[in-house]
Amino acid sequence: MIDDTKTLLRDLLSEYNKNVRPVRKHDDTVNVTVQMYVKSIQEFDEVSENFSVVAGFSIIWKDISMMWDPAGYGGAYQILTSYDDVWVPELILTSPSDDVESLGATWNRIRYYADGTAVWIPVKLV
C-alpha cells in the first residue's frame, strides 16, 4: 500500500504546477467552500470591544489535476500531501487593527480524494 501511495503521488505531482489554478480553461472558476469553527475564546475585552478566538477552518475545492482511478493504485482513494506542493486558494484574514495575515502554514497538509476534492483544515488565532 505504501508503494501504491508513493507511485500515486509521483504520478500526480510529476507534471503539476502549483502556480496554475486547477481549471480546464483559463476563464473557468475554482469554487472554494470555507467554513469557520470557533474552537475557543482566547481573549474578551468588553471595554475595548475586542476579542480573539482560536478558529478552525474547513476549506474545500476541486483540483482537476489531482484526480485518479483508485483501482490503478491499490484501491487508494485518498492521499495527504504538503501545502507547499500544490495549489491552494489564497485566503487573507484581516482585523480591525489592520493586521493582515495569510491563512495557513507551510506545515499544513492537504487531503485529496480520487475525484479531485481537496480538503484543507488550518487552525488560526483570529
MODELLER restraints for C-alpha pairs under 7 A, 6 or more apart:
rsr = mdl.restraints
at = mdl.atoms
rsr.add(forms.Gaussian(group=physical.xy_distance, feature=features.Distance(at['CA:1:A'], at['CA:74:A']), mean=6.43, stdev=0.5))
rsr.add(forms.Gaussian(group=physical.xy_distance, feature=features.Distance(at['CA:4:A'], at['CA:73:A']), mean=5.07, stdev=0.5))
rsr.add(forms.Gaussian(group=physical.xy_distance, feature=features.Distance(at['CA:4:A'], at['CA:74:A']), mean=5.94, stdev=0.5))
rsr.add(forms.Gaussian(group=physical.xy_distance, feature=features.Distance(at['CA:8:A'], at['CA:73:A']), mean=6.46, stdev=0.5))
rsr.add(forms.Gaussian(group=physical.xy_distance, feature=features.Distance(at['CA:12:A'], at['CA:66:A']), mean=6.03, stdev=0.5))
rsr.add(forms.Gaussian(group=physical.xy_distance, feature=features.Distance(at['CA:18:A'], at['CA:85:A']), mean=6.54, stdev=0.5))
rsr.add(forms.Gaussian(group=physical.xy_distance, feature=features.Distance(at['CA:18:A'], at['CA:86:A']), mean=4.65, stdev=0.5))
rsr.add(forms.Gaussian(group=physical.xy_distance, feature=features.Distance(at['CA:18:A'], at['CA:87:A']), mean=4.29, stdev=0.5))
rsr.add(forms.Gaussian(group=physical.xy_distance, feature=features.Distance(at['CA:19:A'], at['CA:87:A']), mean=6.36, stdev=0.5))
rsr.add(forms.Gaussian(group=physical.xy_distance, feature=features.Distance(at['CA:21:A'], at['CA:87:A']), mean=6.71, stdev=0.5))
rsr.add(forms.Gaussian(group=physical.xy_distance, feature=features.Distance(at['CA:22:A'], at['CA:63:A']), mean=4.98, stdev=0.5))
rsr.add(forms.Gaussian(group=physical.xy_distance, feature=features.Distance(at['CA:22:A'], at['CA:64:A']), mean=5.77, stdev=0.5))
rsr.add(forms.Gaussian(group=physical.xy_distance, feature=features.Distance(at['CA:22:A'], at['CA:65:A']), mean=6.40, stdev=0.5))
rsr.add(forms.Gaussian(group=physical.xy_distance, feature=features.Distance(at['CA:23:A'], at['CA:29:A']), mean=6.98, stdev=0.5))
rsr.add(forms.Gaussian(group=physical.xy_distance, feature=features.Distance(at['CA:23:A'], at['CA:30:A']), mean=6.83, stdev=0.5))
rsr.add(forms.Gaussian(group=physical.xy_distance, feature=features.Distance(at['CA:23:A'], at['CA:64:A']), mean=6.48, stdev=0.5))
rsr.add(forms.Gaussian(group=physical.xy_distance, feature=features.Distance(at['CA:30:A'], at['CA:61:A']), mean=7.00, stdev=0.5))
rsr.add(forms.Gaussian(group=physical.xy_distance, feature=features.Distance(at['CA:31:A'], at['CA:61:A']), mean=5.99, stdev=0.5))
rsr.add(forms.Gaussian(group=physical.xy_distance, feature=features.Distance(at['CA:32:A'], at['CA:59:A']), mean=6.81, stdev=0.5))
rsr.add(forms.Gaussian(group=physical.xy_distance, feature=features.Distance(at['CA:32:A'], at['CA:60:A']), mean=5.69, stdev=0.5))
rsr.add(forms.Gaussian(group=physical.xy_distance, feature=features.Distance(at['CA:32:A'], at['CA:61:A']), mean=4.80, stdev=0.5))
rsr.add(forms.Gaussian(group=physical.xy_distance, feature=features.Distance(at['CA:33:A'], at['CA:59:A']), mean=5.58, stdev=0.5))
rsr.add(forms.Gaussian(group=physical.xy_distance, feature=features.Distance(at['CA:33:A'], at['CA:60:A']), mean=5.13, stdev=0.5))
rsr.add(forms.Gaussian(group=physical.xy_distance, feature=features.Distance(at['CA:33:A'], at['CA:61:A']), mean=6.52, stdev=0.5))
rsr.add(forms.Gaussian(group=physical.xy_distance, feature=features.Distance(at['CA:34:A'], at['CA:57:A']), mean=6.76, stdev=0.5))
rsr.add(forms.Gaussian(group=physical.xy_distance, feature=features.Distance(at['CA:34:A'], at['CA:58:A']), mean=5.73, stdev=0.5))
rsr.add(forms.Gaussian(group=physical.xy_distance, feature=features.Distance(at['CA:34:A'], at['CA:59:A']), mean=4.61, stdev=0.5))
rsr.add(forms.Gaussian(group=physical.xy_distance, feature=features.Distance(at['CA:34:A'], at['CA:60:A']), mean=6.69, stdev=0.5))
rsr.add(forms.Gaussian(group=physical.xy_distance, feature=features.Distance(at['CA:35:A'], at['CA:57:A']), mean=5.51, stdev=0.5))
rsr.add(forms.Gaussian(group=physical.xy_distance, feature=features.Distance(at['CA:35:A'], at['CA:58:A']), mean=5.11, stdev=0.5))
rsr.add(forms.Gaussian(group=physical.xy_distance, feature=features.Distance(at['CA:35:A'], at['CA:59:A']), mean=6.55, stdev=0.5))
rsr.add(forms.Gaussian(group=physical.xy_distance, feature=features.Distance(at['CA:36:A'], at['CA:55:A']), mean=6.53, stdev=0.5))
rsr.add(forms.Gaussian(group=physical.xy_distance, feature=features.Distance(at['CA:36:A'], at['CA:56:A']), mean=5.80, stdev=0.5))
rsr.add(forms.Gaussian(group=physical.xy_distance, feature=features.Distance(at['CA:36:A'], at['CA:57:A']), mean=4.51, stdev=0.5))
rsr.add(forms.Gaussian(group=physical.xy_distance, feature=features.Distance(at['CA:36:A'], at['CA:58:A']), mean=6.52, stdev=0.5))
rsr.add(forms.Gaussian(group=physical.xy_distance, feature=features.Distance(at['CA:37:A'], at['CA:55:A']), mean=5.45, stdev=0.5))
rsr.add(forms.Gaussian(group=physical.xy_distance, feature=features.Distance(at['CA:37:A'], at['CA:56:A']), mean=5.00, stdev=0.5))
rsr.add(forms.Gaussian(group=physical.xy_distance, feature=features.Distance(at['CA:37:A'], at['CA:57:A']), mean=6.06, stdev=0.5))
rsr.add(forms.Gaussian(group=physical.xy_distance, feature=features.Distance(at['CA:38:A'], at['CA:53:A']), mean=6.62, stdev=0.5))
rsr.add(forms.Gaussian(group=physical.xy_distance, feature=features.Distance(at['CA:38:A'], at['CA:54:A']), mean=6.17, stdev=0.5))
rsr.add(forms.Gaussian(group=physical.xy_distance, feature=features.Distance(at['CA:38:A'], at['CA:55:A']), mean=4.42, stdev=0.5))
rsr.add(forms.Gaussian(group=physical.xy_distance, feature=features.Distance(at['CA:38:A'], at['CA:56:A']), mean=6.34, stdev=0.5))
rsr.add(forms.Gaussian(group=physical.xy_distance, feature=features.Distance(at['CA:39:A'], at['CA:54:A']), mean=5.41, stdev=0.5))
rsr.add(forms.Gaussian(group=physical.xy_distance, feature=features.Distance(at['CA:39:A'], at['CA:55:A']), mean=5.22, stdev=0.5))
rsr.add(forms.Gaussian(group=physical.xy_distance, feature=features.Distance(at['CA:39:A'], at['CA:56:A']), mean=6.56, stdev=0.5))
rsr.add(forms.Gaussian(group=physical.xy_distance, feature=features.Distance(at['CA:40:A'], at['CA:53:A']), mean=5.62, stdev=0.5))
rsr.add(forms.Gaussian(group=physical.xy_distance, feature=features.Distance(at['CA:40:A'], at['CA:54:A']), mean=5.30, stdev=0.5))
rsr.add(forms.Gaussian(group=physical.xy_distance, feature=features.Distance(at['CA:41:A'], at['CA:52:A']), mean=6.15, stdev=0.5))
rsr.add(forms.Gaussian(group=physical.xy_distance, feature=features.Distance(at['CA:41:A'], at['CA:53:A']), mean=4.34, stdev=0.5))
rsr.add(forms.Gaussian(group=physical.xy_distance, feature=features.Distance(at['CA:41:A'], at['CA:54:A']), mean=6.42, stdev=0.5))
rsr.add(forms.Gaussian(group=physical.xy_distance, feature=features.Distance(at['CA:42:A'], at['CA:52:A']), mean=5.45, stdev=0.5))
rsr.add(forms.Gaussian(group=physical.xy_distance, feature=features.Distance(at['CA:42:A'], at['CA:53:A']), mean=5.12, stdev=0.5))
rsr.add(forms.Gaussian(group=physical.xy_distance, feature=features.Distance(at['CA:42:A'], at['CA:54:A']), mean=6.73, stdev=0.5))
rsr.add(forms.Gaussian(group=physical.xy_distance, feature=features.Distance(at['CA:43:A'], at['CA:51:A']), mean=5.10, stdev=0.5))
rsr.add(forms.Gaussian(group=physical.xy_distance, feature=features.Distance(at['CA:43:A'], at['CA:52:A']), mean=5.14, stdev=0.5))
rsr.add(forms.Gaussian(group=physical.xy_distance, feature=features.Distance(at['CA:43:A'], at['CA:53:A']), mean=6.99, stdev=0.5))
rsr.add(forms.Gaussian(group=physical.xy_distance, feature=features.Distance(at['CA:44:A'], at['CA:50:A']), mean=6.12, stdev=0.5))
rsr.add(forms.Gaussian(group=physical.xy_distance, feature=features.Distance(at['CA:44:A'], at['CA:51:A']), mean=4.31, stdev=0.5))
rsr.add(forms.Gaussian(group=physical.xy_distance, feature=features.Distance(at['CA:44:A'], at['CA:52:A']), mean=6.73, stdev=0.5))
rsr.add(forms.Gaussian(group=physical.xy_distance, feature=features.Distance(at['CA:45:A'], at['CA:51:A']), mean=6.06, stdev=0.5))
rsr.add(forms.Gaussian(group=physical.xy_distance, feature=features.Distance(at['CA:52:A'], at['CA:125:A']), mean=6.84, stdev=0.5))
rsr.add(forms.Gaussian(group=physical.xy_distance, feature=features.Distance(at['CA:52:A'], at['CA:126:A']), mean=5.31, stdev=0.5))
rsr.add(forms.Gaussian(group=physical.xy_distance, feature=features.Distance(at['CA:53:A'], at['CA:125:A']), mean=5.70, stdev=0.5))
rsr.add(forms.Gaussian(group=physical.xy_distance, feature=features.Distance(at['CA:53:A'], at['CA:126:A']), mean=5.31, stdev=0.5))
rsr.add(forms.Gaussian(group=physical.xy_distance, feature=features.Distance(at['CA:54:A'], at['CA:124:A']), mean=5.74, stdev=0.5))
rsr.add(forms.Gaussian(group=physical.xy_distance, feature=features.Distance(at['CA:54:A'], at['CA:125:A']), mean=4.39, stdev=0.5))
rsr.add(forms.Gaussian(group=physical.xy_distance, feature=features.Distance(at['CA:54:A'], at['CA:126:A']), mean=6.16, stdev=0.5))
rsr.add(forms.Gaussian(group=physical.xy_distance, feature=features.Distance(at['CA:55:A'], at['CA:123:A']), mean=5.70, stdev=0.5))
rsr.add(forms.Gaussian(group=physical.xy_distance, feature=features.Distance(at['CA:55:A'], at['CA:124:A']), mean=5.47, stdev=0.5))
rsr.add(forms.Gaussian(group=physical.xy_distance, feature=features.Distance(at['CA:55:A'], at['CA:125:A']), mean=6.22, stdev=0.5))
rsr.add(forms.Gaussian(group=physical.xy_distance, feature=features.Distance(at['CA:55:A'], at['CA:126:A']), mean=6.86, stdev=0.5))
rsr.add(forms.Gaussian(group=physical.xy_distance, feature=features.Distance(at['CA:56:A'], at['CA:121:A']), mean=6.73, stdev=0.5))
rsr.add(forms.Gaussian(group=physical.xy_distance, feature=features.Distance(at['CA:56:A'], at['CA:122:A']), mean=6.03, stdev=0.5))
rsr.add(forms.Gaussian(group=physical.xy_distance, feature=features.Distance(at['CA:56:A'], at['CA:123:A']), mean=4.36, stdev=0.5))
rsr.add(forms.Gaussian(group=physical.xy_distance, feature=features.Distance(at['CA:56:A'], at['CA:124:A']), mean=6.48, stdev=0.5))
rsr.add(forms.Gaussian(group=physical.xy_distance, feature=features.Distance(at['CA:57:A'], at['CA:121:A']), mean=5.36, stdev=0.5))
rsr.add(forms.Gaussian(group=physical.xy_distance, feature=features.Distance(at['CA:57:A'], at['CA:122:A']), mean=5.64, stdev=0.5))
rsr.add(forms.Gaussian(group=physical.xy_distance, feature=features.Distance(at['CA:57:A'], at['CA:123:A']), mean=6.24, stdev=0.5))
rsr.add(forms.Gaussian(group=physical.xy_distance, feature=features.Distance(at['CA:58:A'], at['CA:119:A']), mean=6.96, stdev=0.5))
rsr.add(forms.Gaussian(group=physical.xy_distance, feature=features.Distance(at['CA:58:A'], at['CA:120:A']), mean=6.04, stdev=0.5))
rsr.add(forms.Gaussian(group=physical.xy_distance, feature=features.Distance(at['CA:58:A'], at['CA:121:A']), mean=4.79, stdev=0.5))
rsr.add(forms.Gaussian(group=physical.xy_distance, feature=features.Distance(at['CA:59:A'], at['CA:119:A']), mean=5.80, stdev=0.5))
rsr.add(forms.Gaussian(group=physical.xy_distance, feature=features.Distance(at['CA:59:A'], at['CA:120:A']), mean=5.15, stdev=0.5))
rsr.add(forms.Gaussian(group=physical.xy_distance, feature=features.Distance(at['CA:59:A'], at['CA:121:A']), mean=6.27, stdev=0.5))
rsr.add(forms.Gaussian(group=physical.xy_distance, feature=features.Distance(at['CA:60:A'], at['CA:117:A']), mean=7.00, stdev=0.5))
rsr.add(forms.Gaussian(group=physical.xy_distance, feature=features.Distance(at['CA:60:A'], at['CA:118:A']), mean=5.51, stdev=0.5))
rsr.add(forms.Gaussian(group=physical.xy_distance, feature=features.Distance(at['CA:60:A'], at['CA:119:A']), mean=4.72, stdev=0.5))
rsr.add(forms.Gaussian(group=physical.xy_distance, feature=features.Distance(at['CA:60:A'], at['CA:120:A']), mean=6.47, stdev=0.5))
rsr.add(forms.Gaussian(group=physical.xy_distance, feature=features.Distance(at['CA:61:A'], at['CA:117:A']), mean=5.83, stdev=0.5))
rsr.add(forms.Gaussian(group=physical.xy_distance, feature=features.Distance(at['CA:61:A'], at['CA:118:A']), mean=5.33, stdev=0.5))
rsr.add(forms.Gaussian(group=physical.xy_distance, feature=features.Distance(at['CA:61:A'], at['CA:119:A']), mean=6.99, stdev=0.5))
rsr.add(forms.Gaussian(group=physical.xy_distance, feature=features.Distance(at['CA:62:A'], at['CA:116:A']), mean=5.24, stdev=0.5))
rsr.add(forms.Gaussian(group=physical.xy_distance, feature=features.Distance(at['CA:62:A'], at['CA:117:A']), mean=4.39, stdev=0.5))
rsr.add(forms.Gaussian(group=physical.xy_distance, feature=features.Distance(at['CA:62:A'], at['CA:118:A']), mean=5.73, stdev=0.5))
rsr.add(forms.Gaussian(group=physical.xy_distance, feature=features.Distance(at['CA:63:A'], at['CA:116:A']), mean=4.98, stdev=0.5))
rsr.add(forms.Gaussian(group=physical.xy_distance, feature=features.Distance(at['CA:63:A'], at['CA:117:A']), mean=6.31, stdev=0.5))
rsr.add(forms.Gaussian(group=physical.xy_distance, feature=features.Distance(at['CA:63:A'], at['CA:118:A']), mean=6.72, stdev=0.5))
rsr.add(forms.Gaussian(group=physical.xy_distance, feature=features.Distance(at['CA:64:A'], at['CA:116:A']), mean=5.61, stdev=0.5))
rsr.add(forms.Gaussian(group=physical.xy_distance, feature=features.Distance(at['CA:66:A'], at['CA:116:A']), mean=4.97, stdev=0.5))
rsr.add(forms.Gaussian(group=physical.xy_distance, feature=features.Distance(at['CA:67:A'], at['CA:114:A']), mean=5.10, stdev=0.5))
rsr.add(forms.Gaussian(group=physical.xy_distance, feature=features.Distance(at['CA:67:A'], at['CA:115:A']), mean=5.16, stdev=0.5))
rsr.add(forms.Gaussian(group=physical.xy_distance, feature=features.Distance(at['CA:67:A'], at['CA:116:A']), mean=4.44, stdev=0.5))
rsr.add(forms.Gaussian(group=physical.xy_distance, feature=features.Distance(at['CA:68:A'], at['CA:114:A']), mean=5.11, stdev=0.5))
rsr.add(forms.Gaussian(group=physical.xy_distance, feature=features.Distance(at['CA:68:A'], at['CA:115:A']), mean=6.84, stdev=0.5))
rsr.add(forms.Gaussian(group=physical.xy_distance, feature=features.Distance(at['CA:69:A'], at['CA:114:A']), mean=6.48, stdev=0.5))
rsr.add(forms.Gaussian(group=physical.xy_distance, feature=features.Distance(at['CA:70:A'], at['CA:76:A']), mean=5.05, stdev=0.5))
rsr.add(forms.Gaussian(group=physical.xy_distance, feature=features.Distance(at['CA:70:A'], at['CA:77:A']), mean=5.33, stdev=0.5))
rsr.add(forms.Gaussian(group=physical.xy_distance, feature=features.Distance(at['CA:70:A'], at['CA:114:A']), mean=6.59, stdev=0.5))
rsr.add(forms.Gaussian(group=physical.xy_distance, feature=features.Distance(at['CA:77:A'], at['CA:113:A']), mean=5.69, stdev=0.5))
rsr.add(forms.Gaussian(group=physical.xy_distance, feature=features.Distance(at['CA:77:A'], at['CA:114:A']), mean=5.09, stdev=0.5))
rsr.add(forms.Gaussian(group=physical.xy_distance, feature=features.Distance(at['CA:78:A'], at['CA:111:A']), mean=6.84, stdev=0.5))
rsr.add(forms.Gaussian(group=physical.xy_distance, feature=features.Distance(at['CA:78:A'], at['CA:112:A']), mean=5.43, stdev=0.5))
rsr.add(forms.Gaussian(group=physical.xy_distance, feature=features.Distance(at['CA:78:A'], at['CA:113:A']), mean=4.33, stdev=0.5))
rsr.add(forms.Gaussian(group=physical.xy_distance, feature=features.Distance(at['CA:78:A'], at['CA:114:A']), mean=6.02, stdev=0.5))
rsr.add(forms.Gaussian(group=physical.xy_distance, feature=features.Distance(at['CA:79:A'], at['CA:111:A']), mean=5.70, stdev=0.5))
rsr.add(forms.Gaussian(group=physical.xy_distance, feature=features.Distance(at['CA:79:A'], at['CA:112:A']), mean=5.38, stdev=0.5))
rsr.add(forms.Gaussian(group=physical.xy_distance, feature=features.Distance(at['CA:79:A'], at['CA:113:A']), mean=6.69, stdev=0.5))
rsr.add(forms.Gaussian(group=physical.xy_distance, feature=features.Distance(at['CA:80:A'], at['CA:109:A']), mean=6.20, stdev=0.5))
rsr.add(forms.Gaussian(group=physical.xy_distance, feature=features.Distance(at['CA:80:A'], at['CA:110:A']), mean=5.58, stdev=0.5))
rsr.add(forms.Gaussian(group=physical.xy_distance, feature=features.Distance(at['CA:80:A'], at['CA:111:A']), mean=4.51, stdev=0.5))
rsr.add(forms.Gaussian(group=physical.xy_distance, feature=features.Distance(at['CA:80:A'], at['CA:112:A']), mean=6.31, stdev=0.5))
rsr.add(forms.Gaussian(group=physical.xy_distance, feature=features.Distance(at['CA:81:A'], at['CA:109:A']), mean=5.55, stdev=0.5))
rsr.add(forms.Gaussian(group=physical.xy_distance, feature=features.Distance(at['CA:81:A'], at['CA:110:A']), mean=5.44, stdev=0.5))
rsr.add(forms.Gaussian(group=physical.xy_distance, feature=features.Distance(at['CA:81:A'], at['CA:111:A']), mean=6.60, stdev=0.5))
rsr.add(forms.Gaussian(group=physical.xy_distance, feature=features.Distance(at['CA:82:A'], at['CA:108:A']), mean=6.60, stdev=0.5))
rsr.add(forms.Gaussian(group=physical.xy_distance, feature=features.Distance(at['CA:82:A'], at['CA:109:A']), mean=4.82, stdev=0.5))
rsr.add(forms.Gaussian(group=physical.xy_distance, feature=features.Distance(at['CA:82:A'], at['CA:110:A']), mean=6.24, stdev=0.5))
rsr.add(forms.Gaussian(group=physical.xy_distance, feature=features.Distance(at['CA:83:A'], at['CA:106:A']), mean=5.65, stdev=0.5))
rsr.add(forms.Gaussian(group=physical.xy_distance, feature=features.Distance(at['CA:83:A'], at['CA:107:A']), mean=6.82, stdev=0.5))
rsr.add(forms.Gaussian(group=physical.xy_distance, feature=features.Distance(at['CA:83:A'], at['CA:108:A']), mean=5.62, stdev=0.5))
rsr.add(forms.Gaussian(group=physical.xy_distance, feature=features.Distance(at['CA:83:A'], at['CA:109:A']), mean=5.32, stdev=0.5))
rsr.add(forms.Gaussian(group=physical.xy_distance, feature=features.Distance(at['CA:83:A'], at['CA:110:A']), mean=6.02, stdev=0.5))
rsr.add(forms.Gaussian(group=physical.xy_distance, feature=features.Distance(at['CA:84:A'], at['CA:106:A']), mean=6.04, stdev=0.5))
rsr.add(forms.Gaussian(group=physical.xy_distance, feature=features.Distance(at['CA:91:A'], at['CA:102:A']), mean=5.91, stdev=0.5))
rsr.add(forms.Gaussian(group=physical.xy_distance, feature=features.Distance(at['CA:91:A'], at['CA:103:A']), mean=5.58, stdev=0.5))
rsr.add(forms.Gaussian(group=physical.xy_distance, feature=features.Distance(at['CA:92:A'], at['CA:100:A']), mean=6.70, stdev=0.5))
rsr.add(forms.Gaussian(group=physical.xy_distance, feature=features.Distance(at['CA:92:A'], at['CA:101:A']), mean=5.65, stdev=0.5))
rsr.add(forms.Gaussian(group=physical.xy_distance, feature=features.Distance(at['CA:92:A'], at['CA:102:A']), mean=4.54, stdev=0.5))
rsr.add(forms.Gaussian(group=physical.xy_distance, feature=features.Distance(at['CA:92:A'], at['CA:103:A']), mean=5.80, stdev=0.5))
rsr.add(forms.Gaussian(group=physical.xy_distance, feature=features.Distance(at['CA:93:A'], at['CA:100:A']), mean=5.73, stdev=0.5))
rsr.add(forms.Gaussian(group=physical.xy_distance, feature=features.Distance(at['CA:93:A'], at['CA:101:A']), mean=5.33, stdev=0.5))
rsr.add(forms.Gaussian(group=physical.xy_distance, feature=features.Distance(at['CA:93:A'], at['CA:102:A']), mean=6.18, stdev=0.5))
rsr.add(forms.Gaussian(group=physical.xy_distance, feature=features.Distance(at['CA:93:A'], at['CA:103:A']), mean=6.53, stdev=0.5))
rsr.add(forms.Gaussian(group=physical.xy_distance, feature=features.Distance(at['CA:94:A'], at['CA:100:A']), mean=4.64, stdev=0.5))
rsr.add(forms.Gaussian(group=physical.xy_distance, feature=features.Distance(at['CA:94:A'], at['CA:101:A']), mean=6.64, stdev=0.5))
rsr.add(forms.Gaussian(group=physical.xy_distance, feature=features.Distance(at['CA:104:A'], at['CA:122:A']), mean=5.33, stdev=0.5))
rsr.add(forms.Gaussian(group=physical.xy_distance, feature=features.Distance(at['CA:108:A'], at['CA:122:A']), mean=6.67, stdev=0.5))
rsr.add(forms.Gaussian(group=physical.xy_distance, feature=features.Distance(at['CA:109:A'], at['CA:120:A']), mean=6.81, stdev=0.5))
rsr.add(forms.Gaussian(group=physical.xy_distance, feature=features.Distance(at['CA:110:A'], at['CA:118:A']), mean=6.54, stdev=0.5))
rsr.add(forms.Gaussian(group=physical.xy_distance, feature=features.Distance(at['CA:110:A'], at['CA:119:A']), mean=5.81, stdev=0.5))
rsr.add(forms.Gaussian(group=physical.xy_distance, feature=features.Distance(at['CA:110:A'], at['CA:120:A']), mean=4.90, stdev=0.5))
rsr.add(forms.Gaussian(group=physical.xy_distance, feature=features.Distance(at['CA:111:A'], at['CA:118:A']), mean=5.66, stdev=0.5))
rsr.add(forms.Gaussian(group=physical.xy_distance, feature=features.Distance(at['CA:111:A'], at['CA:119:A']), mean=5.12, stdev=0.5))
rsr.add(forms.Gaussian(group=physical.xy_distance, feature=features.Distance(at['CA:111:A'], at['CA:120:A']), mean=6.48, stdev=0.5))
rsr.add(forms.Gaussian(group=physical.xy_distance, feature=features.Distance(at['CA:112:A'], at['CA:118:A']), mean=4.57, stdev=0.5))
rsr.add(forms.Gaussian(group=physical.xy_distance, feature=features.Distance(at['CA:112:A'], at['CA:119:A']), mean=6.44, stdev=0.5))
